[in-house]
Amino acid sequence: MTISAHYLAPGRPGEVTIRTEVIKQGRSLGSGTATLLAAGRPLLSCIGTFGELTGAGGPEVVDRAPPAMPDPGDCLPVEATSTFPPPFMGKVELRLHPEDGQFLRGQHTGQALMRGWFRLRDYEPADTIALLCAADAFPPTAFNAGLPMAWTPTIELTVHVRARPEPGWLRCTFATHFVTGGFLEEDGEIWDRTGRLVAQSRQLALVPRTPPPPGGPSGPPAG
């Protein structure tokens, strides 16, 4: 239903240990924690609440619609390389909205927005675990903001799973509205092919300090 993860330290590919604990098991919801460790060093700690999504009902109010986007075939594919993006991208298919993928060509829109399509490779249907992957698969919104930064390390990520997705592409949108005090937020929405909201996310990330551009603070902006 919901999971929040705090990123404690950067990790490297290799073996890890995951320690889990059930905190509460109720009649309809259960909660637990998990800590990811490498060589005894904690890298990530999370807490989640779990339940059964099938058959959930009740009154509904939906005042937002899925983002308008071209078909996946008309969007920009993101391919895995040895440096960027991470090798994880070789496991999924990611297609960016043509307007939001201009950073791949060294350009930007000036708006901290990232929209696109997501699905697992080999037409594997997405489950609720795949929704967690989709929530953190897209390039940072800051890449389109024109800010002098090349990375935004995640501090905390929360994902709310609202429904099981139908097979097919997932329509995703992520936006940042506040870059202040050395931090930025990234709010996400994930919709399935039927137009149903299946997940929401919020991420808090660090804005790394950058050296002043050539010529001092009044000089040209860094690229």
C-alpha positions as CSV (number, residue, x, y, z in Angstrom):
1,M,0.0,0.0,0.0
2,T,2.7,2.4,1.0
3,I,6.5,2.3,1.5
4,S,9.0,4.9,2.5
5,A,12.7,4.5,2.1
6,H,15.6,6.5,3.5
7,Y,18.8,6.4,1.6
8,L,21.7,6.2,4.1
9,A,24.8,5.7,1.9
10,P,25.7,5.0,-1.7
11,G,26.1,1.4,-2.7
12,R,28.0,-0.7,-5.3
13,P,26.9,-3.7,-7.3
14,G,27.4,-6.9,-5.3
15,E,26.0,-9.0,-2.6
16,V,23.8,-7.4,0.1
17,T,21.9,-8.5,3.1
18,I,18.3,-7.5,3.9
19,R,17.1,-7.6,7.5
20,T,13.3,-7.6,7.9
21,E,10.9,-7.3,10.8
22,V,7.2,-7.5,11.1
23,I,6.0,-4.6,13.3
24,K,2.3,-5.2,13.2
25,Q,-0.1,-7.7,11.6
26,G,-3.7,-6.6,11.7
27,R,-6.9,-8.0,10.1
28,S,-6.5,-6.1,6.9
29,L,-3.1,-4.3,7.0
30,G,0.3,-5.3,8.1
31,S,3.5,-3.2,8.6
32,G,7.1,-4.1,8.6
33,T,10.6,-2.7,8.2
34,A,13.6,-3.7,6.1
35,T,17.3,-2.6,6.1
36,L,19.6,-3.2,3.2
37,L,23.3,-3.7,4.2
38,A,26.5,-4.3,2.3
39,A,29.4,-5.7,4.2
40,G,27.6,-4.8,7.4
41,R,27.1,-1.2,6.4
42,P,23.5,0.0,6.2
43,L,22.6,1.5,2.8
44,L,18.9,1.9,3.0
45,S,16.1,1.6,5.6
46,C,12.4,1.4,4.8
47,I,9.0,0.9,6.4
48,G,6.0,-0.2,4.6
49,T,2.3,-1.1,5.1
50,F,0.9,-4.0,3.1
51,G,-2.6,-5.2,2.3
52,E,-4.9,-6.7,-0.3
53,L,-5.7,-4.3,-3.2
54,T,-8.0,-6.7,-5.1
55,G,-11.7,-5.8,-4.5
56,A,-11.0,-2.5,-2.7
57,G,-14.0,-0.2,-3.1
58,G,-15.6,2.9,-1.7
59,P,-16.4,6.4,-2.9
60,E,-14.2,8.0,-5.5
61,V,-13.2,11.6,-6.3
62,V,-10.7,12.0,-9.2
63,D,-10.0,15.6,-10.4
64,R,-6.9,14.9,-12.5
65,A,-6.4,13.0,-15.7
66,P,-3.4,11.1,-17.1
67,P,-0.9,13.4,-18.8
68,A,-1.4,13.9,-22.6
69,M,1.5,12.2,-24.4
70,P,2.3,10.9,-27.9
71,D,2.2,7.2,-28.4
72,P,5.3,5.3,-27.1
73,G,6.6,4.8,-30.6
74,D,6.7,8.6,-31.1
75,C,8.6,9.2,-27.8
76,L,12.4,9.1,-27.2
77,P,13.8,5.8,-26.0
78,V,16.4,5.8,-23.2
79,E,19.0,3.1,-23.8
80,A,21.4,1.7,-21.2
81,T,25.1,2.5,-21.6
82,S,28.2,1.8,-19.5
83,T,28.0,5.2,-17.8
84,F,24.5,6.8,-18.2
85,P,21.8,5.9,-17.6
86,P,22.5,3.1,-15.0
87,P,22.5,-0.5,-16.3
88,F,19.1,-0.9,-14.7
89,M,17.7,0.7,-17.8
90,G,18.6,-2.5,-19.7
91,K,15.9,-4.3,-17.8
92,V,13.1,-1.9,-18.6
93,E,11.8,0.1,-21.5
94,L,11.6,3.9,-21.0
95,R,10.3,6.3,-23.6
96,L,10.4,10.1,-22.8
97,H,8.0,12.7,-24.0
98,P,9.8,14.5,-27.0
99,E,9.6,17.8,-25.2
100,D,11.1,16.4,-22.0
101,G,13.9,14.4,-23.6
102,Q,15.8,17.3,-25.0
103,F,18.4,17.1,-22.2
104,L,19.7,14.0,-24.0
105,R,20.9,16.5,-26.7
106,G,22.3,19.0,-24.3
107,Q,19.1,21.2,-24.3
108,H,16.4,21.8,-21.7
109,T,12.9,23.3,-21.5
110,G,13.4,25.3,-18.3
111,Q,10.6,23.4,-16.6
112,A,11.4,20.7,-14.0
113,L,9.1,18.2,-15.6
114,M,9.7,14.6,-16.9
115,R,7.0,12.6,-18.6
116,G,7.1,9.3,-20.4
117,W,6.1,5.6,-20.8
118,F,7.5,2.7,-18.7
119,R,7.2,-1.1,-19.0
120,L,9.2,-4.2,-18.2
121,R,11.1,-5.8,-21.1
122,D,9.9,-8.9,-22.9
123,Y,6.3,-7.7,-22.3
124,E,6.4,-8.9,-18.7
125,P,3.2,-7.5,-17.0
126,A,3.9,-4.9,-14.4
127,D,2.9,-5.8,-10.8
128,T,2.9,-3.7,-7.7
129,I,6.6,-4.2,-7.2
130,A,7.2,-2.9,-10.7
131,L,5.4,0.2,-9.8
132,L,8.1,0.9,-7.2
133,C,10.7,0.6,-10.0
134,A,8.7,2.9,-12.3
135,A,8.6,5.6,-9.5
136,D,12.4,5.9,-9.6
137,A,13.3,4.9,-13.1
138,F,13.1,8.3,-14.9
139,P,15.8,10.9,-15.2
140,P,15.6,13.6,-12.5
141,T,13.2,16.5,-13.3
142,A,16.1,18.9,-12.6
143,F,17.7,17.9,-15.9
144,N,15.1,19.9,-17.7
145,A,15.2,22.9,-15.3
146,G,18.4,24.4,-16.7
147,L,20.0,24.4,-13.3
148,P,23.8,23.8,-13.0
149,M,23.6,20.3,-11.6
150,A,24.3,16.8,-13.0
151,W,22.9,14.6,-10.2
152,T,20.4,14.8,-7.4
153,P,21.0,12.1,-4.7
154,T,17.8,10.8,-3.2
155,I,17.4,11.3,0.6
156,E,13.9,9.8,0.9
157,L,11.3,8.2,-1.4
158,T,7.7,7.4,-0.6
159,V,5.4,5.4,-3.0
160,H,1.7,4.9,-2.5
161,V,0.3,2.0,-4.5
162,R,-3.3,2.7,-5.3
163,A,-4.2,-0.2,-7.6
164,R,-2.9,-3.2,-9.5
165,P,-1.9,-2.1,-13.0
166,E,-3.4,-3.6,-16.2
167,P,-0.8,-5.1,-18.6
168,G,0.8,-2.7,-21.0
169,W,2.6,0.6,-20.9
170,L,2.5,2.8,-17.8
171,R,2.0,6.5,-18.3
172,C,4.2,8.5,-15.9
173,T,4.7,12.1,-15.0
174,F,7.1,13.7,-12.5
175,A,7.4,17.4,-11.5
176,T,9.3,19.6,-9.2
177,H,7.9,22.9,-8.0
178,F,10.4,23.9,-5.2
179,V,14.2,24.0,-5.3
180,T,15.1,25.7,-2.1
181,G,17.6,25.4,0.7
182,G,19.7,22.9,-1.1
183,F,16.8,20.4,-1.6
184,L,14.2,19.6,-4.1
185,E,11.0,17.5,-4.2
186,E,9.8,15.4,-7.1
187,D,6.1,14.4,-7.2
188,G,5.1,11.5,-9.4
189,E,1.9,10.0,-10.8
190,I,1.7,6.6,-12.6
191,W,-1.3,5.6,-14.7
192,D,-2.0,2.3,-16.4
193,R,-3.3,1.8,-20.0
194,T,-6.9,2.1,-18.9
195,G,-6.4,5.6,-17.5
196,R,-6.5,4.5,-13.9
197,L,-4.1,6.0,-11.3
198,V,-2.1,3.1,-9.9
199,A,0.7,4.8,-7.9
200,Q,1.9,8.1,-6.6
201,S,5.3,9.1,-5.3
202,R,7.2,11.9,-3.6
203,Q,10.9,12.1,-3.4
204,L,13.2,14.4,-1.5
205,A,16.6,14.9,-3.1
206,L,19.7,16.9,-2.4
207,V,20.8,19.6,-4.7
208,P,24.6,19.3,-4.8
209,R,26.7,22.4,-4.5
210,T,28.4,23.4,-7.7
211,P,31.4,25.7,-8.1
212,P,30.7,29.2,-9.4
213,P,30.6,29.5,-13.2
214,P,33.6,31.0,-15.0
215,G,33.7,34.8,-14.5
216,G,32.2,34.6,-11.0
217,P,28.5,34.7,-9.9
218,S,27.8,37.3,-12.6
219,G,29.3,35.2,-15.4
220,P,27.5,33.0,-17.9
221,P,25.4,30.1,-16.4
222,A,27.1,26.8,-16.2
223,G,26.0,24.3,-18.8
